[in-house]
């Protein structure tokens, strides 16, 4: 039974996952190397909970109880000590994820369930850093985590069926719906989303329509809750480019990143997190 969870990485996804874990009743640790990032995460979590209380979706007592279950830590070995489950949520770079998993191997209990929140990278390759790869699977959350219901649970080459069962149960306790997916580049959602977003950039580059009109067309014509440019600004243009580069390498030319997207990233237009992406904030 999972009682305690550590989330590794307190960035865009990590703080939302930690909030969901604490709200799900788990003793939760949120780790990051940066005190500044952790403090920002604490503020964001407080804001999410306060808004839920204001809207009547959460009682003040329940939010206070969840906050009491959540610790913020900068010591990785202490964060991993004695936990039942690890959820890795560091940036989408294979070298970084492998480095983090090597630390998990050193400091986490040998029987801890380990999940990666990667949106596209190979869980099989990531799990190679651990002696017991059967306890590893993908657990792909969506941004913003506190609003998005889906978690893709991804079965790697050596993932044990029991590992999939445990991760699904944890996701459900966090209030999520799950789908099971056999590992493939981009899984389901990232593969489709990357193609839509990339095509939108090609249309923008060719002057077919403005960014706002492309977003409006997909929202009103195809019933998408967000337009592709609104979504990429939320996710991060650098993250989207990283996913496209990976898919291009694995799946071929149809995923070649649009040159305009590459230029935006080179110019530092990374989305909401820096105040400027396709749109300005």
Helices and strands as residue ranges (DSSP letters): E 4-8, H 14-23, E 27-31, H 35-54, H 60-68, E 70-73, H 76-80, E 85-88, H 94-107, E 113-116, H 123-127, G 133-135, E 136-140, E 150-155, H 161-173, E 177-182, H 189-205, H 211-221, H 228-235, H 237-251, G 253-255, H 259-266, G 272-274
